[in-house]
Amino acid sequence: MSDEQPVFGCHHVPTASGVFRPDEPIMWLRCDTGADVTRISVAGEVDLSNAHLLTELVETAVAASAPLVVIDLSEVRFFGAYGISALMLAQRVLARHGRRLVLHRPSPAVRRVLGVTGTLTAFEVVHRPGPPAADDGSARPDLAAALIRLGRIRYDEVDRAVHGPRD
């Protein structure tokens, strides 16, 4: 038996049609924990086969002391019903521990599914890291700017969640 760990893309698995394809992950997760913010980045496809991993990662993030958990969904290509369940459960887990969940830049696939199911309004959503620049031509302030003005979220929280800690 070899001590080598399997590497995705090096093995081939059969598809439903019998054709073999490289065995590659369909979802990537990254978690960066800071004192004030835990940022979870999700990329790829969130479906029945992997949505539980997002929930488990959020449950693990509860152990960190950060009062804010930001889930960046900007790189999600497919978002199924199990993704909705994972986010709803994550929000409940965090709320039980006195933490806040913010969805950062949900991709069009995520926005469409959450919108059609009526669950988008259940989440605090930030589309940009801060107030729009004066010269961007935007007539409508984004949600982050509104939340900052209302005192529900601080700009430095969003900035750290998006860009990480400043050195």
Backbone as a ProteinNet text record, in pm:
[ID]
protein_1_A
[PRIMARY]
MSDEQPVFGCHHVPTASGVFRPDEPIMWLRCDTGADVTRISVAGEVDLSNAHLLTELVETAVAASAPLVVIDLSEVRFFGAYGISALMLAQRVLARHGRRLVLHRPSPAVRRVLGVTGTLTAFEVVHRPGPPAADDGSARPDLAAALIRLGRIRYDEVDRAVHGPRD
[TERTIARY]
84.4	0	87.9	53.2	129.8	92	190.5	165.2	118.1	110.6	68.9	-78.8	-109.4	-249.1	-307.7	-434.3	-493.5	-499.4	-477	-480.9	-597.8	-683.9	-797.3	-748.3	-818.2	-784	-692.4	-632.3	-540.4	-609.8	-727.5	-802.6	-919.9	-967.8	-1082.2	-1198.9	-1316.3	-1437.8	-1537.9	-1622.8	-1720.7	-1836.3	-1885	-2004.4	-2124.7	-2243.7	-2365.5	-2363.6	-2296.9	-2292.3	-2183.2	-2105.5	-1999.2	-1864.3	-1860.8	-1735.7	-1662.9	-1532.8	-1455.2	-1413.2	-1414.7	-1373.2	-1280.6	-1196.4	-1110.4	-1195.4	-1153.3	-1222.4	-1179.6	-1264.3	-1232.7	-1339.7	-1300.6	-1401.7	-1494.9	-1619.2	-1713.2	-1733.1	-1682.3	-1694.8	-1562.8	-1525.7	-1407.3	-1450.5	-1395.4	-1423.1	-1291.9	-1297.7	-1181.5	-1233	-1162	-1203.2	-1084.7	-1104.3	-1004.2	-1065.8	-1003.2	-1058.4	-972.8	-1039.7	-974.5	-1043.3	-996	-1054.6	-1196.7	-1222.6	-1353.6	-1441.7	-1378.8	-1454.6	-1399.8	-1491.3	-1455.6	-1511.6	-1424.3	-1467.6	-1459.7	-1571.4	-1578.6	-1605	-1518.9	-1536.5	-1580.2	-1680.8	-1735.5	-1722	-1676.8	-1666	-1714.8	-1766.3	-1810.3	-1959.2	-1995.5	-2135.2	-2171.6	-2285.6	-2336.3	-2463.5	-2458.9	-2573.7	-2586.5	-2669.3	-2695	-2566.8	-2470.7	-2350.7	-2253.4	-2266.3	-2163.2	-2211.5	-2338.2	-2387	-2359.9	-2360.5	-2332.9	-2193.2	-2100.3	-1964.4	-1963	-2046.6	-2058.6	-2115.7	-2219.3	-2279	-2177.4	-2102.9	-2002.1	-1893.6	-1854.6	-1752.8	-1804.1	-1928.7	-1987.4	-1995.2	-2034	-2040.1	-1901.8	-1798.5	-1661.7	-1621.9	-1666.8	-1633.4	-1692.7	-1796.2	-1856.5	-1753.5	-1659.1	-1556.7	-1465.4	-1455	-1374.5	-1450.2	-1378.4	-1442.2	-1503.4	-1488.8	-1537.4	-1689.5	-1741.7	-1886.6	-1955.9	-1879.5	-1934.8	-1879	-1968	-1927.5	-1978.3	-1885.8	-1918.9	-1895.8	-1998.1	-1985.1	-1984.7	-1871	-1855.3	-1903.8	-2009.8	-2071.3	-2053	-1957.6	-1941.1	-1893.4	-1832.1	-1777.4	-1861.5	-1985.1	-2072	-2141.2	-2123.8	-2182.2	-2318.9	-2339.7	-2467.5	-2503.5	-2631.2	-2677.3	-2811.5	-2812.3	-2934.1	-3008.1	-3118.3	-3203.2	-3127.4	-3034.4	-2957.8	-2865.5	-2828.2	-2751.9	-2834.4	-2962.1	-3052.1	-3060	-3080.9	-3089.3	-2961.2	-2846.9	-2718.5	-2706.2	-2746.9	-2738.9	-2838	-2959.1	-3058.1	-3011.3	-2957	-2905.7	-2787	-2699.3	-2583.4	-2629.6	-2729.4	-2780.3	-2837	-2911.3	-2966.9	-2857.1	-2755.9	-2644.9	-2573.1	-2544.1	-2473.1	-2557.9	-2686.4	-2775.3	-2782.1	-2784.5	-2786.7	-2662.7	-2553	-2427.7	-2401.3	-2503.5	-2488.8	-2400.9	-2391.7	-2308.7	-2397.9	-2342.3	-2415.9	-2361.5	-2452.2	-2415.1	-2443.5	-2344.8	-2360.9	-2322.4	-2409.4	-2376.7	-2313.1	-2192.4	-2119.9	-2121.6	-2166.3	-2168.4	-2220.9	-2343	-2395.1	-2397.3	-2352.9	-2348.4	-2490.2	-2503.7	-2637.3	-2711.7	-2640.8	-2706.2	-2763.7	-2686.8	-2734	-2850	-2835.2	-2942.9	-3072.1	-3061.1	-3180.3	-3252.6	-3180.1	-3242.9	-3300.4	-3224.4	-3275.6	-3395.5	-3391.1	-3501.1	-3628.2	-3615.5	-3732	-3798.5	-3717.9	-3773.1	-3818.1	-3794	-3835.5	-3748.4	-3629.8	-3542.4	-3434.5	-3420.1	-3315.9	-3333.2	-3457.2	-3482.8	-3453.8	-3434.2	-3402.1	-3256.5	-3176.3	-3033.1	-2991.8	-2887.7	-2821.1	-2723.8	-2740.5	-2661.4	-2584.1	-2455.3	-2371.2	-2316.2	-2339.5	-2292.9	-2156.7	-2121.1	-1991.2	-1930.7	-1798.2	-1734.2	-1761.8	-1802.7	-1825.2	-1912.5	-1925.4	-2007.6	-1953.7	-2040.1	-1993	-1909.5	-1814.8	-1731.5	-1818.2	-1778.9	-1859.4	-1868.7	-1768.6	-1768.4	-1816.5	-1881.3	-1920	-2054.1	-2121.7	-2244.7	-2364.7	-2348.9	-2459.8	-2556.1	-2682.1	-2782.2	-2839.8	-2829.7	-2888.1	-2777.9	-2777.2	-2674	-2689.5	-2578.5	-2587.1	-2621.8	-2647.1	-2690.6	-2583.3	-2457.3	-2351.1	-2350	-2359.9	-2359.8	-2478.9	-2594.7	-2713.8	-2697	-2643	-2622.6	-2520.6	-2417	-2316.5	-2381.9	-2463.1	-2529.9	-2626	-2691.3	-2786.2	-2718.2	-2588.2	-2515.6	-2528.9	-2587.4	-2602.7	-2473.3	-2385.1	-2258	-2157.5	-2035.4	-1931.9	-1852.8	-1807	-1730.4	-1607.8	-1539.2	-1418.2	-1447.9	-1568.7	-1606.5	-1614.5	-1681.6	-1697.2	-1561.9	-1486	-1355.8	-1263.6	-1258.5	-1174.8	-1225.1	-1356.9	-1413.1	-1380.2	-1379.8	-1355.4	-1206.7	-1129.9	-988.9	-892	-941.3	-854.2	-793	-718.5	-659.4	-553.2	-543.8	-441.9	-313.5	-202.8	-73.1	-13.7
-118.6	0	123.5	220.7	343.2	443.2	524.3	630.5	758.7	758.9	879	906.6	1033.6	1076	1093.1	1058.9	1079.1	1227.6	1257.5	1395	1406.8	1507.7	1525.2	1551.3	1497	1516.2	1408.5	1328.6	1224	1089.8	1073.3	950.5	978.3	875.4	891.7	810.5	869.5	804.4	799.7	695.6	685.8	782.8	835.7	920.2	832	889.3	812.6	752.1	820.4	770	665.1	637.6	538.8	597.2	722.8	789.3	823.6	811	844.6	990.8	1054.4	1193.8	1205.2	1309.7	1328.9	1350.6	1293.6	1309.8	1443.3	1541.9	1675.7	1721.3	1800.2	1850.9	1947.7	1955.4	2050.3	2172.2	2166.3	2280.3	2298.2	2425.2	2460.2	2551.3	2527.3	2610.4	2663	2785.2	2844.5	2920.3	2908.3	2976.8	3053.7	3182.6	3269.1	3327.7	3300.5	3345.1	3456.2	3564.1	3675	3702	3800.7	3833.7	3886.5	3964.7	4027.6	3959.7	3892.8	3837.7	3701.2	3608.9	3482.3	3489	3471	3477.8	3339.5	3295.3	3167.1	3197	3146.7	3164.5	3031.1	3038.6	2919.9	2938.7	2834.9	2840.4	2708	2713	2592.2	2568.8	2444.1	2402.2	2358.8	2408.3	2369.1	2288.6	2160.6	2073.9	1967.5	1868.1	1760.3	1692.3	1677.2	1600.7	1674	1806.3	1876.9	1990.9	2025.7	2139.1	2120.1	1994.8	1968.1	2015	2018.9	2064.6	2213	2291.7	2433.5	2449.3	2373.3	2378.6	2338.2	2232	2186	2290.5	2358.1	2461.3	2578.1	2616.7	2724	2680.2	2556	2505.7	2507.9	2479.4	2486.8	2631.5	2722.1	2864.4	2923.7	2861.5	2909.5	2907	2814.4	2804.5	2927.2	2996.3	3119	3229.8	3328.1	3435.6	3545.7	3538.2	3644.7	3656	3776.5	3794.5	3796.3	3808.9	3819.8	3708.9	3637.8	3536.9	3583.3	3600.6	3645	3527.8	3492.8	3387	3452	3441.5	3497.1	3393	3425.5	3333.5	3379.7	3467.3	3527.6	3428.7	3319	3223.2	3095.8	3099.6	2982	2978.5	2866.9	2851.7	2784.7	2696	2625.6	2624.7	2649.8	2655.7	2585.7	2468.4	2389.4	2411.8	2340.4	2354.3	2321	2227.5	2193.8	2308.7	2393	2512.7	2608.5	2621.9	2706.5	2651.8	2521.7	2459.4	2481.6	2470.4	2490.2	2633	2731.3	2870.6	2899.2	2845.5	2866.6	2804.7	2684.9	2619	2696.3	2742.4	2821.3	2945.2	3011.4	3132.6	3100.6	2990.3	2951.5	2916.9	2842.7	2805.2	2930.1	3020.7	3143.4	3229.3	3240.8	3321.4	3264.9	3132.7	3068.9	3104.5	3132.2	3166.1	3316.7	3395.4	3540.5	3596.7	3525.8	3569.8	3611.8	3693.9	3739.9	3672.7	3647.6	3593.4	3698.1	3722.1	3812.7	3735.9	3739.2	3681.8	3791.2	3765.7	3865.5	3829.9	3923	3913.7	3779.7	3742.3	3616.8	3622.7	3516.3	3509	3512.8	3535.3	3533.3	3401.7	3288.8	3159.9	3155.9	3205.8	3206	3303.6	3425.3	3525.6	3475.3	3408.3	3358.5	3255.2	3157.9	3052.6	3109.7	3194.6	3253.4	3345	3416.3	3505.7	3431.5	3328.3	3251.2	3181.1	3136.2	3064.1	3158.1	3287.8	3384.5	3386.6	3327.1	3321.3	3428.9	3501.9	3605	3708.9	3744.9	3848.4	3800.2	3670.7	3617.1	3641.6	3687.5	3704.4	3850.5	3882.7	4011.8	3994.4	4073.4	4057.8	4186.2	4170.2	4283.1	4255	4348.5	4328.9	4391.3	4491.9	4559.4	4575.7	4593.5	4604.5	4734.5	4837.7	4964.4	5055.9	5179.2	5273.9	5291.1	5314.4	5332.2	5459	5453.2	5570.7	5681.2	5805.1	5918.8	5923.5	5870.9	5882.3	5754.9	5662.2	5539.2	5550	5662.8	5684.3	5611.1	5548.4	5474	5569.9	5563.8	5650.9	5587.4	5455.6	5383.9	5333.3	5371.6	5321.4	5171.4	5101.3	4957.2	4923.8	4797.5	4752.4	4776.2	4752.3	4772.3	4916.3	5011.3	5152.1	5183.4	5129	5152.4	5092.7	4971.6	4907.9	4982.9	5034.6	5113.4	5237.5	5307.4	5429	5398.7	5284.4	5248.4	5195.3	5173.9	5122.9	4973.1	4902.1	4756.5	4684.1	4748.7	4688.5	4801.3	4777.1	4879.2	4854.4	4962.2	4948.8	4861.4	4878.9	4801.1	4651.3	4613.7	4472.4	4416.4	4488.1	4442	4444.1	4549.6	4561.4	4446.1	4415.2	4304.5	4171.7	4156.6	4031.2	4009.9	4118.5	4108.2	4101.7	4189	4204.3	4139.6	4094.1	4036.5	4147.8	4108	4209.3	4290.2	4415	4504.4	4489.2	4477.8	4466.8	4602
0	0	0	-79.3	-93.5	15.3	56.8	154.6	88.1	-44.4	-116.2	-94.7	-76.1	-62.9	-202.3	-222.1	-354.3	-388.5	-512.3	-560.3	-656.2	-634.8	-724.3	-865	-962.7	-1101.9	-1156	-1067.4	-1112.5	-1131.6	-1076.7	-1090.3	-1183.3	-1246.7	-1335.7	-1283	-1286.7	-1239.2	-1353.7	-1355.5	-1464.4	-1444.8	-1553	-1550.5	-1579.9	-1575.6	-1603.2	-1743.7	-1836.6	-1973.8	-1993.8	-1888.1	-1899.3	-1937.4	-1972.6	-2006	-1876.5	-1875.2	-1756.3	-1760.8	-1643.2	-1630.9	-1511.4	-1508.2	-1390.6	-1265.4	-1155	-1027	-967.1	-979.8	-931.4	-833.5	-733.9	-640.1	-711.6	-663.1	-722.1	-634	-509	-418.9	-344.3	-327.7	-251.7	-137.9	-19.2	97.1	152.6	201.7	267.6	388.6	498.8	621.2	677.8	698.3	759.4	885.3	998.3	1125.3	1183.4	1220.4	1287.8	1419.9	1491.5	1621.2	1607.1	1502.2	1484.4	1380.8	1283.2	1170.2	1131.9	1107.1	1043.9	903.4	804.5	665.1	603.7	548.1	479	332.6	246.5	101.7	42.1	-43.8	-108.7	-259.1	-327.3	-473.2	-530.7	-652.3	-720.7	-707.6	-677.7	-672.1	-530.9	-481.9	-350.3	-374.2	-339	-363.9	-255.6	-280.3	-185.3	-138.6	-228.3	-195.9	-104.5	-91.9	-16.8	72.7	70.9	150.2	298.7	344.2	485.8	526.7	432.4	463.9	500.7	434.5	467.6	608.4	638.7	772	878.2	853.3	948.8	969.1	862.7	874.9	959.1	939.8	1021.3	1167.3	1191.3	1328.2	1393.2	1316.5	1367.5	1393.7	1309.3	1324.6	1451.8	1505.5	1630	1743.5	1735.4	1838.8	1841	1729.2	1724.4	1797.7	1841.1	1919.8	1834.2	1704.6	1616.2	1623.1	1648.4	1656.8	1520.4	1412.5	1278.2	1190.2	1120.8	1022.6	887.4	795.1	659.5	565	489.4	389.5	252.2	184	49.8	-50.4	-122.7	-218	-362.6	-385.4	-517.9	-624.3	-583.3	-680	-692.8	-643.8	-650.5	-787.2	-859.5	-993.6	-990.5	-893.9	-880.2	-732.5	-704.4	-565.4	-557.2	-495.6	-485.8	-354.8	-340	-221.4	-93.2	-99.9	18.7	60.1	-33.8	-0.6	83.4	49.3	128.9	271.4	283.3	415.4	495.2	427.5	496.1	549.5	469.7	514.8	627.4	617.1	722.5	854.2	846.9	966.5	1022.5	934.9	979.3	1054.3	1000.4	1065	1203.7	1215.4	1346	1445.7	1401.7	1489.6	1539.1	1448.5	1487.3	1580.9	1552.4	1637	1778.7	1789.4	1922.5	2004.1	1935.4	2002.7	2002.8	1967.1	1970.1	1859.8	1750.3	1637.6	1521.7	1433.2	1314.5	1189.9	1096.8	966.4	860.7	774.1	660.9	535.1	435.1	304.8	221.6	173.1	95.9	-51.4	-132.6	-278.4	-331.3	-298.1	-353.1	-505.9	-567.6	-714.1	-770.2	-901	-961.4	-935.2	-936.1	-909.9	-768.9	-672	-532.6	-516.3	-570.7	-559.4	-621.9	-736.2	-804.9	-719.1	-665.6	-585.4	-456.2	-386.8	-262.9	-291.3	-402.9	-438.2	-473.8	-556	-598.9	-481	-386	-270.5	-158.7	-175.5	-73.9	50.1	42.6	159.9	160.7	51.6	44.8	155.9	184.2	284.8	427	445.3	578.3	616	518.6	541.8	531.5	603.3	588.8	472.7	367.5	245.7	218.4	187.1	150.5	11.7	-80.1	-217.4	-242.5	-165.3	-178.8	-40.9	-35.4	95.7	169	100.8	168.7	86.4	129.8	54.4	-86.9	-185.3	-322.4	-333.6	-424.1	-447.3	-506.7	-481.4	-527.9	-679.5	-749.1	-895.2	-965	-893.2	-960.8	-1034	-1022.4	-1095.5	-1038	-923.8	-864.4	-796	-835.8	-775.3	-649.3	-638.5	-525.7	-433.6	-305.8	-215.9	-196.4	-179.8	-160.5	-16	8.5	139.6	245	210.1	308.8	357.6	265.1	304.9	394.3	360.5	442.3	581.1	587.4	717.3	801.1	734.7	806.6	865.1	784.8	833.3	948	944.1	1049.2	1175.1	1166.1	1281.4	1301.2	1204.5	1217.1	1186.4	1110.4	1074.7	1057.7	1097.7	1085.2	957	895	771.6	793.8	908.2	931.9	941.7	988.4	992.3	850.3	763.6	625.5	554.9	575.9	511.1	551.6	680.8	727.1	673.2	667.7	618.1	471.6	395.9	252.4	220	283.3	247	345.7	460.3	562	647	750.4	839.4	767.4	803.1	745.6	826.5	758.4	828.1	859
[MASK]
+++++++++++++++++++++++++++++++++++++++++++++++++++++++++++++++++++++++++++++++++++++++++++++++++++++++++++++++++++++++++++++++++++++++++++++++++++++++++++++++++++++++

